[in-house]
């Protein structure tokens, strides 16, 4: 199984606009690839979604 790290841009594009980034997220959620992350990356994703796209917890 391939091990992959997505940067914040892939997450945001996949979650909000679809296309190839969404295809990548689907591969991770269907466990066709093994997704890796760290706490700092999740914190950045949370911050960007909240600050730039008005998401809430």
PDBQT receptor file of N, H, CA, C and O in Angstrom, charges set to zero:
ATOM      1  N   UNK A   1       0.847  -1.175   0.000  1.00  0.00    +0.000 N 
ATOM      2  CA  UNK A   1       0.000   0.000   0.000  1.00  0.00    +0.000 C 
ATOM      3  C   UNK A   1       0.895   1.242   0.000  1.00  0.00    +0.000 C 
ATOM      4  O   UNK A   1       1.896   1.301   0.715  1.00  0.00    +0.000 OA
ATOM      5  N   UNK A   2       0.523   2.212  -0.800  1.00  0.00    +0.000 N 
ATOM      6  H   UNK A   2      -0.290   2.164  -1.381  1.00  0.00    +0.000 HD
ATOM      7  CA  UNK A   2       1.292   3.451  -0.875  1.00  0.00    +0.000 C 
ATOM      8  C   UNK A   2       1.038   4.313   0.355  1.00  0.00    +0.000 C 
ATOM      9  O   UNK A   2      -0.087   4.407   0.847  1.00  0.00    +0.000 OA
ATOM     10  N   UNK A   3       2.093   4.930   0.833  1.00  0.00    +0.000 N 
ATOM     11  H   UNK A   3       3.006   4.853   0.433  1.00  0.00    +0.000 HD
ATOM     12  CA  UNK A   3       1.992   5.859   1.957  1.00  0.00    +0.000 C 
ATOM     13  C   UNK A   3       2.062   7.280   1.416  1.00  0.00    +0.000 C 
ATOM     14  O   UNK A   3       2.945   7.610   0.624  1.00  0.00    +0.000 OA
ATOM     15  N   UNK A   4       1.118   8.122   1.852  1.00  0.00    +0.000 N 
ATOM     16  H   UNK A   4       0.401   7.854   2.495  1.00  0.00    +0.000 HD
ATOM     17  CA  UNK A   4       0.962   9.443   1.262  1.00  0.00    +0.000 C 
ATOM     18  C   UNK A   4       0.776  10.499   2.348  1.00  0.00    +0.000 C 
ATOM     19  O   UNK A   4       0.182  10.238   3.394  1.00  0.00    +0.000 OA
ATOM     20  N   UNK A   5       1.297  11.697   2.078  1.00  0.00    +0.000 N 
ATOM     21  H   UNK A   5       1.779  11.909   1.228  1.00  0.00    +0.000 HD
ATOM     22  CA  UNK A   5       1.052  12.869   2.918  1.00  0.00    +0.000 C 
ATOM     23  C   UNK A   5       0.414  13.923   2.013  1.00  0.00    +0.000 C 
ATOM     24  O   UNK A   5       0.971  14.269   0.971  1.00  0.00    +0.000 OA
ATOM     25  N   UNK A   6      -0.749  14.429   2.410  1.00  0.00    +0.000 N 
ATOM     26  H   UNK A   6      -1.202  14.148   3.256  1.00  0.00    +0.000 HD
ATOM     27  CA  UNK A   6      -1.406  15.510   1.674  1.00  0.00    +0.000 C 
ATOM     28  C   UNK A   6      -1.118  16.821   2.376  1.00  0.00    +0.000 C 
ATOM     29  O   UNK A   6      -1.203  16.900   3.602  1.00  0.00    +0.000 OA
ATOM     30  N   UNK A   7      -0.777  17.850   1.614  1.00  0.00    +0.000 N 
ATOM     31  H   UNK A   7      -0.708  17.786   0.619  1.00  0.00    +0.000 HD
ATOM     32  CA  UNK A   7      -0.616  19.154   2.240  1.00  0.00    +0.000 C 
ATOM     33  C   UNK A   7      -1.987  19.809   2.399  1.00  0.00    +0.000 C 
ATOM     34  O   UNK A   7      -2.993  19.304   1.901  1.00  0.00    +0.000 OA
ATOM     35  N   UNK A   8      -2.007  20.922   3.090  1.00  0.00    +0.000 N 
ATOM     36  H   UNK A   8      -1.190  21.332   3.495  1.00  0.00    +0.000 HD
ATOM     37  CA  UNK A   8      -3.263  21.617   3.389  1.00  0.00    +0.000 C 
ATOM     38  C   UNK A   8      -4.037  21.961   2.126  1.00  0.00    +0.000 C 
ATOM     39  O   UNK A   8      -5.266  21.888   2.120  1.00  0.00    +0.000 OA
ATOM     40  N   UNK A   9      -3.346  22.331   1.063  1.00  0.00    +0.000 N 
ATOM     41  H   UNK A   9      -2.348  22.391   1.068  1.00  0.00    +0.000 HD
ATOM     42  CA  UNK A   9      -4.028  22.698  -0.182  1.00  0.00    +0.000 C 
ATOM     43  C   UNK A   9      -4.825  21.536  -0.768  1.00  0.00    +0.000 C 
ATOM     44  O   UNK A   9      -5.922  21.739  -1.288  1.00  0.00    +0.000 OA
ATOM     45  N   UNK A  10      -4.294  20.340  -0.692  1.00  0.00    +0.000 N 
ATOM     46  H   UNK A  10      -3.403  20.174  -0.269  1.00  0.00    +0.000 HD
ATOM     47  CA  UNK A  10      -5.015  19.168  -1.208  1.00  0.00    +0.000 C 
ATOM     48  C   UNK A  10      -6.266  18.930  -0.377  1.00  0.00    +0.000 C 
ATOM     49  O   UNK A  10      -7.339  18.692  -0.932  1.00  0.00    +0.000 OA
ATOM     50  N   UNK A  11      -6.144  18.989   0.944  1.00  0.00    +0.000 N 
ATOM     51  H   UNK A  11      -5.272  19.182   1.394  1.00  0.00    +0.000 HD
ATOM     52  CA  UNK A  11      -7.301  18.808   1.819  1.00  0.00    +0.000 C 
ATOM     53  C   UNK A  11      -8.390  19.826   1.521  1.00  0.00    +0.000 C 
ATOM     54  O   UNK A  11      -9.553  19.461   1.349  1.00  0.00    +0.000 OA
ATOM     55  N   UNK A  12      -8.023  21.094   1.458  1.00  0.00    +0.000 N 
ATOM     56  H   UNK A  12      -7.078  21.391   1.597  1.00  0.00    +0.000 HD
ATOM     57  CA  UNK A  12      -9.011  22.153   1.260  1.00  0.00    +0.000 C 
ATOM     58  C   UNK A  12      -9.659  22.034  -0.115  1.00  0.00    +0.000 C 
ATOM     59  O   UNK A  12     -10.882  22.106  -0.232  1.00  0.00    +0.000 OA
ATOM     60  N   UNK A  13      -8.852  21.853  -1.150  1.00  0.00    +0.000 N 
ATOM     61  H   UNK A  13      -7.858  21.795  -1.054  1.00  0.00    +0.000 HD
ATOM     62  CA  UNK A  13      -9.404  21.710  -2.494  1.00  0.00    +0.000 C 
ATOM     63  C   UNK A  13     -10.325  20.503  -2.591  1.00  0.00    +0.000 C 
ATOM     64  O   UNK A  13     -11.400  20.583  -3.185  1.00  0.00    +0.000 OA
ATOM     65  N   UNK A  14      -9.907  19.392  -2.012  1.00  0.00    +0.000 N 
ATOM     66  H   UNK A  14      -9.034  19.327  -1.529  1.00  0.00    +0.000 HD
ATOM     67  CA  UNK A  14     -10.720  18.180  -2.060  1.00  0.00    +0.000 C 
ATOM     68  C   UNK A  14     -12.017  18.304  -1.295  1.00  0.00    +0.000 C 
ATOM     69  O   UNK A  14     -13.058  17.824  -1.744  1.00  0.00    +0.000 OA
ATOM     70  N   UNK A  15     -11.962  18.946  -0.145  1.00  0.00    +0.000 N 
ATOM     71  H   UNK A  15     -11.117  19.336   0.220  1.00  0.00    +0.000 HD
ATOM     72  CA  UNK A  15     -13.164  19.101   0.675  1.00  0.00    +0.000 C 
ATOM     73  C   UNK A  15     -14.136  20.122   0.102  1.00  0.00    +0.000 C 
ATOM     74  O   UNK A  15     -15.350  19.943   0.200  1.00  0.00    +0.000 OA
ATOM     75  N   UNK A  16     -13.621  21.185  -0.492  1.00  0.00    +0.000 N 
ATOM     76  H   UNK A  16     -12.635  21.331  -0.572  1.00  0.00    +0.000 HD
ATOM     77  CA  UNK A  16     -14.486  22.287  -0.909  1.00  0.00    +0.000 C 
ATOM     78  C   UNK A  16     -14.824  22.293  -2.396  1.00  0.00    +0.000 C 
ATOM     79  O   UNK A  16     -15.916  22.719  -2.769  1.00  0.00    +0.000 OA
ATOM     80  N   UNK A  17     -13.911  21.831  -3.256  1.00  0.00    +0.000 N 
ATOM     81  H   UNK A  17     -13.023  21.485  -2.952  1.00  0.00    +0.000 HD
ATOM     82  CA  UNK A  17     -14.131  21.999  -4.687  1.00  0.00    +0.000 C 
ATOM     83  C   UNK A  17     -14.097  20.715  -5.495  1.00  0.00    +0.000 C 
ATOM     84  O   UNK A  17     -14.515  20.713  -6.653  1.00  0.00    +0.000 OA
ATOM     85  N   UNK A  18     -13.619  19.643  -4.929  1.00  0.00    +0.000 N 
ATOM     86  H   UNK A  18     -13.279  19.645  -3.989  1.00  0.00    +0.000 HD
ATOM     87  CA  UNK A  18     -13.634  18.378  -5.661  1.00  0.00    +0.000 C 
ATOM     88  C   UNK A  18     -12.467  18.215  -6.613  1.00  0.00    +0.000 C 
ATOM     89  O   UNK A  18     -11.357  18.661  -6.323  1.00  0.00    +0.000 OA
ATOM     90  N   UNK A  19     -12.709  17.587  -7.734  1.00  0.00    +0.000 N 
ATOM     91  H   UNK A  19     -13.611  17.225  -7.970  1.00  0.00    +0.000 HD
ATOM     92  CA  UNK A  19     -11.674  17.350  -8.732  1.00  0.00    +0.000 C 
ATOM     93  C   UNK A  19     -10.668  16.307  -8.287  1.00  0.00    +0.000 C 
ATOM     94  O   UNK A  19     -10.982  15.422  -7.491  1.00  0.00    +0.000 OA
ATOM     95  N   UNK A  20      -9.454  16.422  -8.811  1.00  0.00    +0.000 N 
ATOM     96  H   UNK A  20      -9.199  17.141  -9.458  1.00  0.00    +0.000 HD
ATOM     97  CA  UNK A  20      -8.389  15.455  -8.487  1.00  0.00    +0.000 C 
ATOM     98  C   UNK A  20      -8.070  15.422  -6.988  1.00  0.00    +0.000 C 
ATOM     99  O   UNK A  20      -7.849  14.338  -6.448  1.00  0.00    +0.000 OA
ATOM    100  N   UNK A  21      -8.039  16.572  -6.295  1.00  0.00    +0.000 N 
ATOM    101  H   UNK A  21      -8.218  17.453  -6.734  1.00  0.00    +0.000 HD
ATOM    102  CA  UNK A  21      -7.801  16.498  -4.850  1.00  0.00    +0.000 C 
ATOM    103  C   UNK A  21      -8.867  15.673  -4.114  1.00  0.00    +0.000 C 
ATOM    104  O   UNK A  21      -8.549  14.937  -3.180  1.00  0.00    +0.000 OA
ATOM    105  N   UNK A  22     -10.108  15.798  -4.532  1.00  0.00    +0.000 N 
ATOM    106  H   UNK A  22     -10.365  16.396  -5.291  1.00  0.00    +0.000 HD
ATOM    107  CA  UNK A  22     -11.161  14.987  -3.914  1.00  0.00    +0.000 C 
ATOM    108  C   UNK A  22     -10.939  13.507  -4.214  1.00  0.00    +0.000 C 
ATOM    109  O   UNK A  22     -11.158  12.657  -3.351  1.00  0.00    +0.000 OA
ATOM    110  N   UNK A  23     -10.508  13.202  -5.428  1.00  0.00    +0.000 N 
ATOM    111  H   UNK A  23     -10.330  13.893  -6.129  1.00  0.00    +0.000 HD
ATOM    112  CA  UNK A  23     -10.191  11.810  -5.776  1.00  0.00    +0.000 C 
ATOM    113  C   UNK A  23      -9.115  11.260  -4.838  1.00  0.00    +0.000 C 
ATOM    114  O   UNK A  23      -9.186  10.105  -4.416  1.00  0.00    +0.000 OA
ATOM    115  N   UNK A  24      -8.131  12.079  -4.517  1.00  0.00    +0.000 N 
ATOM    116  H   UNK A  24      -8.073  13.016  -4.859  1.00  0.00    +0.000 HD
ATOM    117  CA  UNK A  24      -7.067  11.664  -3.597  1.00  0.00    +0.000 C 
ATOM    118  C   UNK A  24      -7.631  11.385  -2.208  1.00  0.00    +0.000 C 
ATOM    119  O   UNK A  24      -7.266  10.390  -1.582  1.00  0.00    +0.000 OA
ATOM    120  N   UNK A  25      -8.511  12.248  -1.723  1.00  0.00    +0.000 N 
ATOM    121  H   UNK A  25      -8.807  13.056  -2.232  1.00  0.00    +0.000 HD
ATOM    122  CA  UNK A  25      -9.129  12.037  -0.408  1.00  0.00    +0.000 C 
ATOM    123  C   UNK A  25      -9.957  10.760  -0.391  1.00  0.00    +0.000 C 
ATOM    124  O   UNK A  25      -9.951  10.021   0.593  1.00  0.00    +0.000 OA
ATOM    125  N   UNK A  26     -10.662  10.509  -1.473  1.00  0.00    +0.000 N 
ATOM    126  H   UNK A  26     -10.667  11.110  -2.272  1.00  0.00    +0.000 HD
ATOM    127  CA  UNK A  26     -11.466   9.285  -1.553  1.00  0.00    +0.000 C 
ATOM    128  C   UNK A  26     -10.574   8.052  -1.477  1.00  0.00    +0.000 C 
ATOM    129  O   UNK A  26     -10.932   7.069  -0.829  1.00  0.00    +0.000 OA
ATOM    130  N   UNK A  27      -9.418   8.094  -2.132  1.00  0.00    +0.000 N 
ATOM    131  H   UNK A  27      -9.127   8.893  -2.658  1.00  0.00    +0.000 HD
ATOM    132  CA  UNK A  27      -8.484   6.969  -2.041  1.00  0.00    +0.000 C 
ATOM    133  C   UNK A  27      -8.063   6.719  -0.596  1.00  0.00    +0.000 C 
ATOM    134  O   UNK A  27      -7.921   5.572  -0.172  1.00  0.00    +0.000 OA
ATOM    135  N   UNK A  28      -7.867   7.790   0.146  1.00  0.00    +0.000 N 
ATOM    136  H   UNK A  28      -7.982   8.721  -0.199  1.00  0.00    +0.000 HD
ATOM    137  CA  UNK A  28      -7.477   7.649   1.556  1.00  0.00    +0.000 C 
ATOM    138  C   UNK A  28      -8.636   7.094   2.378  1.00  0.00    +0.000 C 
ATOM    139  O   UNK A  28      -8.441   6.183   3.182  1.00  0.00    +0.000 OA
ATOM    140  N   UNK A  29      -9.831   7.629   2.186  1.00  0.00    +0.000 N 
ATOM    141  H   UNK A  29      -9.989   8.369   1.532  1.00  0.00    +0.000 HD
ATOM    142  CA  UNK A  29     -10.978   7.196   2.983  1.00  0.00    +0.000 C 
ATOM    143  C   UNK A  29     -11.424   5.781   2.655  1.00  0.00    +0.000 C 
ATOM    144  O   UNK A  29     -12.020   5.112   3.499  1.00  0.00    +0.000 OA
ATOM    145  N   UNK A  30     -11.149   5.320   1.457  1.00  0.00    +0.000 N 
ATOM    146  H   UNK A  30     -10.664   5.864   0.772  1.00  0.00    +0.000 HD
ATOM    147  CA  UNK A  30     -11.471   3.935   1.095  1.00  0.00    +0.000 C 
ATOM    148  C   UNK A  30     -10.292   2.997   1.358  1.00  0.00    +0.000 C 
ATOM    149  O   UNK A  30     -10.323   1.818   1.004  1.00  0.00    +0.000 OA
ATOM    150  N   UNK A  31      -9.256   3.548   1.985  1.00  0.00    +0.000 N 
ATOM    151  H   UNK A  31      -9.230   4.505   2.272  1.00  0.00    +0.000 HD
ATOM    152  CA  UNK A  31      -8.068   2.800   2.405  1.00  0.00    +0.000 C 
ATOM    153  C   UNK A  31      -7.311   2.155   1.249  1.00  0.00    +0.000 C 
ATOM    154  O   UNK A  31      -6.701   1.098   1.411  1.00  0.00    +0.000 OA
ATOM    155  N   UNK A  32      -7.354   2.796   0.084  1.00  0.00    +0.000 N 
ATOM    156  H   UNK A  32      -7.849   3.654  -0.048  1.00  0.00    +0.000 HD
ATOM    157  CA  UNK A  32      -6.542   2.330  -1.040  1.00  0.00    +0.000 C 
ATOM    158  C   UNK A  32      -5.121   2.875  -0.944  1.00  0.00    +0.000 C 
ATOM    159  O   UNK A  32      -4.199   2.341  -1.561  1.00  0.00    +0.000 OA
ATOM    160  N   UNK A  33      -4.952   3.936  -0.171  1.00  0.00    +0.000 N 
ATOM    161  H   UNK A  33      -5.700   4.370   0.331  1.00  0.00    +0.000 HD
ATOM    162  CA  UNK A  33      -3.641   4.473   0.167  1.00  0.00    +0.000 C 
ATOM    163  C   UNK A  33      -3.613   4.697   1.670  1.00  0.00    +0.000 C 
ATOM    164  O   UNK A  33      -4.658   4.841   2.304  1.00  0.00    +0.000 OA
ATOM    165  N   UNK A  34      -2.428   4.724   2.228  1.00  0.00    +0.000 N 
ATOM    166  H   UNK A  34      -1.579   4.607   1.713  1.00  0.00    +0.000 HD
ATOM    167  CA  UNK A  34      -2.286   4.954   3.659  1.00  0.00    +0.000 C 
ATOM    168  C   UNK A  34      -1.868   6.405   3.869  1.00  0.00    +0.000 C 
ATOM    169  O   UNK A  34      -0.788   6.822   3.451  1.00  0.00    +0.000 OA
ATOM    170  N   UNK A  35      -2.733   7.157   4.515  1.00  0.00    +0.000 N 
ATOM    171  H   UNK A  35      -3.610   6.818   4.854  1.00  0.00    +0.000 HD
ATOM    172  CA  UNK A  35      -2.522   8.590   4.694  1.00  0.00    +0.000 C 
ATOM    173  C   UNK A  35      -1.773   8.856   5.992  1.00  0.00    +0.000 C 
ATOM    174  O   UNK A  35      -2.107   8.303   7.040  1.00  0.00    +0.000 OA
ATOM    175  N   UNK A  36      -0.756   9.709   5.911  1.00  0.00    +0.000 N 
ATOM    176  H   UNK A  36      -0.485  10.158   5.060  1.00  0.00    +0.000 HD
ATOM    177  CA  UNK A  36       0.027  10.099   7.077  1.00  0.00    +0.000 C 
ATOM    178  C   UNK A  36      -0.160  11.583   7.348  1.00  0.00    +0.000 C 
ATOM    179  O   UNK A  36      -0.335  12.377   6.423  1.00  0.00    +0.000 OA
ATOM    180  N   UNK A  37      -0.121  11.948   8.619  1.00  0.00    +0.000 N 
ATOM    181  H   UNK A  37       0.021  11.303   9.370  1.00  0.00    +0.000 HD
ATOM    182  CA  UNK A  37      -0.239  13.344   9.016  1.00  0.00    +0.000 C 
ATOM    183  C   UNK A  37       0.442  13.529  10.373  1.00  0.00    +0.000 C 
ATOM    184  O   UNK A  37       0.828  12.564  11.033  1.00  0.00    +0.000 OA
ATOM    185  N   UNK A  38       0.576  14.773  10.761  1.00  0.00    +0.000 N 
ATOM    186  H   UNK A  38       0.263  15.557  10.225  1.00  0.00    +0.000 HD
ATOM    187  CA  UNK A  38       1.087  15.081  12.093  1.00  0.00    +0.000 C 
ATOM    188  C   UNK A  38       0.166  16.120  12.722  1.00  0.00    +0.000 C 
ATOM    189  O   UNK A  38      -0.658  16.720  12.032  1.00  0.00    +0.000 OA
ATOM    190  N   UNK A  39       0.301  16.330  14.003  1.00  0.00    +0.000 N 
ATOM    191  H   UNK A  39       0.970  15.842  14.564  1.00  0.00    +0.000 HD
ATOM    192  CA  UNK A  39      -0.556  17.277  14.717  1.00  0.00    +0.000 C 
ATOM    193  C   UNK A  39      -0.441  18.685  14.149  1.00  0.00    +0.000 C 
ATOM    194  O   UNK A  39      -1.432  19.412  14.088  1.00  0.00    +0.000 OA
ATOM    195  N   UNK A  40       0.749  19.071  13.739  1.00  0.00    +0.000 N 
ATOM    196  H   UNK A  40       1.554  18.480  13.788  1.00  0.00    +0.000 HD
ATOM    197  CA  UNK A  40       0.960  20.415  13.188  1.00  0.00    +0.000 C 
ATOM    198  C   UNK A  40       0.182  20.607  11.884  1.00  0.00    +0.000 C 
ATOM    199  O   UNK A  40      -0.365  21.682  11.637  1.00  0.00    +0.000 OA
ATOM    200  N   UNK A  41       0.135  19.570  11.056  1.00  0.00    +0.000 N 
ATOM    201  H   UNK A  41       0.579  18.697  11.257  1.00  0.00    +0.000 HD
ATOM    202  CA  UNK A  41      -0.607  19.658   9.799  1.00  0.00    +0.000 C 
ATOM    203  C   UNK A  41      -2.106  19.792  10.069  1.00  0.00    +0.000 C 
ATOM    204  O   UNK A  41      -2.788  20.587   9.421  1.00  0.00    +0.000 OA
ATOM    205  N   UNK A  42      -2.612  19.021  11.018  1.00  0.00    +0.000 N 
ATOM    206  H   UNK A  42      -2.058  18.376  11.545  1.00  0.00    +0.000 HD
ATOM    207  CA  UNK A  42      -4.032  19.112  11.350  1.00  0.00    +0.000 C 
ATOM    208  C   UNK A  42      -4.373  20.476  11.932  1.00  0.00    +0.000 C 
ATOM    209  O   UNK A  42      -5.440  21.024  11.653  1.00  0.00    +0.000 OA
ATOM    210  N   UNK A  43      -3.478  21.022  12.735  1.00  0.00    +0.000 N 
ATOM    211  H   UNK A  43      -2.611  20.577  12.962  1.00  0.00    +0.000 HD
ATOM    212  CA  UNK A  43      -3.690  22.352  13.300  1.00  0.00    +0.000 C 
ATOM    213  C   UNK A  43      -3.732  23.406  12.196  1.00  0.00    +0.000 C 
ATOM    214  O   UNK A  43      -4.550  24.325  12.244  1.00  0.00    +0.000 OA
ATOM    215  N   UNK A  44      -2.860  23.275  11.209  1.00  0.00    +0.000 N 
ATOM    216  H   UNK A  44      -2.196  22.529  11.170  1.00  0.00    +0.000 HD
ATOM    217  CA  UNK A  44      -2.858  24.222  10.095  1.00  0.00    +0.000 C 
ATOM    218  C   UNK A  44      -4.159  24.106   9.300  1.00  0.00    +0.000 C 
ATOM    219  O   UNK A  44      -4.761  25.119   8.947  1.00  0.00    +0.000 OA
ATOM    220  N   UNK A  45      -4.592  22.884   9.019  1.00  0.00    +0.000 N 
ATOM    221  H   UNK A  45      -4.103  22.060   9.306  1.00  0.00    +0.000 HD
ATOM    222  CA  UNK A  45      -5.837  22.683   8.283  1.00  0.00    +0.000 C 
ATOM    223  C   UNK A  45      -7.006  23.307   9.036  1.00  0.00    +0.000 C 
ATOM    224  O   UNK A  45      -7.826  24.008   8.443  1.00  0.00    +0.000 OA
ATOM    225  N   UNK A  46      -7.084  23.058  10.322  1.00  0.00    +0.000 N 
ATOM    226  H   UNK A  46      -6.418  22.488  10.804  1.00  0.00    +0.000 HD
ATOM    227  CA  UNK A  46      -8.141  23.632  11.159  1.00  0.00    +0.000 C 
ATOM    228  C   UNK A  46      -8.100  25.157  11.113  1.00  0.00    +0.000 C 
ATOM    229  O   UNK A  46      -9.133  25.805  10.943  1.00  0.00    +0.000 OA
ATOM    230  N   UNK A  47      -6.914  25.725  11.263  1.00  0.00    +0.000 N 
ATOM    231  H   UNK A  47      -6.075  25.199  11.401  1.00  0.00    +0.000 HD
ATOM    232  CA  UNK A  47      -6.763  27.182  11.274  1.00  0.00    +0.000 C 
ATOM    233  C   UNK A  47      -7.200  27.785   9.945  1.00  0.00    +0.000 C 
ATOM    234  O   UNK A  47      -7.935  28.773   9.925  1.00  0.00    +0.000 OA
ATOM    235  N   UNK A  48      -6.753  27.199   8.835  1.00  0.00    +0.000 N 
ATOM    236  H   UNK A  48      -6.156  26.397   8.852  1.00  0.00    +0.000 HD
ATOM    237  CA  UNK A  48      -7.090  27.739   7.517  1.00  0.00    +0.000 C 
ATOM    238  C   UNK A  48      -8.591  27.628   7.258  1.00  0.00    +0.000 C 
ATOM    239  O   UNK A  48      -9.199  28.575   6.761  1.00  0.00    +0.000 OA
ATOM    240  N   UNK A  49      -9.192  26.497   7.584  1.00  0.00    +0.000 N 
ATOM    241  H   UNK A  49      -8.698  25.727   7.988  1.00  0.00    +0.000 HD
ATOM    242  CA  UNK A  49     -10.631  26.338   7.364  1.00  0.00    +0.000 C 
ATOM    243  C   UNK A  49     -11.429  27.334   8.199  1.00  0.00    +0.000 C 
ATOM    244  O   UNK A  49     -12.423  27.885   7.727  1.00  0.00    +0.000 OA
ATOM    245  N   UNK A  50     -11.005  27.563   9.421  1.00  0.00    +0.000 N 
ATOM    246  H   UNK A  50     -10.197  27.115   9.805  1.00  0.00    +0.000 HD
ATOM    247  CA  UNK A  50     -11.730  28.488  10.288  1.00  0.00    +0.000 C 
ATOM    248  C   UNK A  50     -11.488  29.943   9.887  1.00  0.00    +0.000 C 
ATOM    249  O   UNK A  50     -12.432  30.730   9.824  1.00  0.00    +0.000 OA
ATOM    250  N   UNK A  51     -10.248  30.303   9.620  1.00  0.00    +0.000 N 
ATOM    251  H   UNK A  51      -9.481  29.663   9.671  1.00  0.00    +0.000 HD
ATOM    252  CA  UNK A  51      -9.914  31.705   9.330  1.00  0.00    +0.000 C 
ATOM    253  C   UNK A  51     -10.302  32.132   7.921  1.00  0.00    +0.000 C 
ATOM    254  O   UNK A  51     -10.823  33.231   7.730  1.00  0.00    +0.000 OA
ATOM    255  N   UNK A  52     -10.057  31.289   6.948  1.00  0.00    +0.000 N 
ATOM    256  H   UNK A  52      -9.634  30.397   7.103  1.00  0.00    +0.000 HD
ATOM    257  CA  UNK A  52     -10.260  31.678   5.559  1.00  0.00    +0.000 C 
ATOM    258  C   UNK A  52     -11.617  31.275   4.989  1.00  0.00    +0.000 C 
ATOM    259  O   UNK A  52     -12.102  31.888   4.038  1.00  0.00    +0.000 OA
ATOM    260  N   UNK A  53     -12.233  30.234   5.576  1.00  0.00    +0.000 N 
ATOM    261  H   UNK A  53     -11.838  29.736   6.349  1.00  0.00    +0.000 HD
ATOM    262  CA  UNK A  53     -13.468  29.718   5.005  1.00  0.00    +0.000 C 
ATOM    263  C   UNK A  53     -14.625  29.686   6.004  1.00  0.00    +0.000 C 
ATOM    264  O   UNK A  53     -15.669  29.089   5.744  1.00  0.00    +0.000 OA
ATOM    265  N   UNK A  54     -14.423  30.328   7.135  1.00  0.00    +0.000 N 
ATOM    266  H   UNK A  54     -13.575  30.813   7.347  1.00  0.00    +0.000 HD
ATOM    267  CA  UNK A  54     -15.480  30.523   8.136  1.00  0.00    +0.000 C 
ATOM    268  C   UNK A  54     -16.079  29.209   8.653  1.00  0.00    +0.000 C 
ATOM    269  O   UNK A  54     -17.262  29.150   8.988  1.00  0.00    +0.000 OA
ATOM    270  N   UNK A  55     -15.265  28.172   8.714  1.00  0.00    +0.000 N 
ATOM    271  H   UNK A  55     -14.304  28.219   8.442  1.00  0.00    +0.000 HD
ATOM    272  CA  UNK A  55     -15.720  26.906   9.317  1.00  0.00    +0.000 C 
ATOM    273  C   UNK A  55     -15.708  27.074  10.829  1.00  0.00    +0.000 C 
ATOM    274  O   UNK A  55     -14.996  27.924  11.364  1.00  0.00    +0.000 OA
ATOM    275  N   UNK A  56     -16.495  26.264  11.508  1.00  0.00    +0.000 N 
ATOM    276  H   UNK A  56     -17.073  25.573  11.074  1.00  0.00    +0.000 HD
ATOM    277  CA  UNK A  56     -16.469  26.240  12.966  1.00  0.00    +0.000 C 
ATOM    278  C   UNK A  56     -16.203  24.809  13.417  1.00  0.00    +0.000 C 
ATOM    279  O   UNK A  56     -16.357  23.866  12.641  1.00  0.00    +0.000 OA
ATOM    280  N   UNK A  57     -15.812  24.659  14.651  1.00  0.00    +0.000 N 
ATOM    281  H   UNK A  57     -15.688  25.426  15.281  1.00  0.00    +0.000 HD
ATOM    282  CA  UNK A  57     -15.567  23.320  15.167  1.00  0.00    +0.000 C 
ATOM    283  C   UNK A  57     -16.879  22.552  15.236  1.00  0.00    +0.000 C 
ATOM    284  O   UNK A  57     -16.894  21.392  15.648  1.00  0.00    +0.000 OA
TER     285      UNK A  57
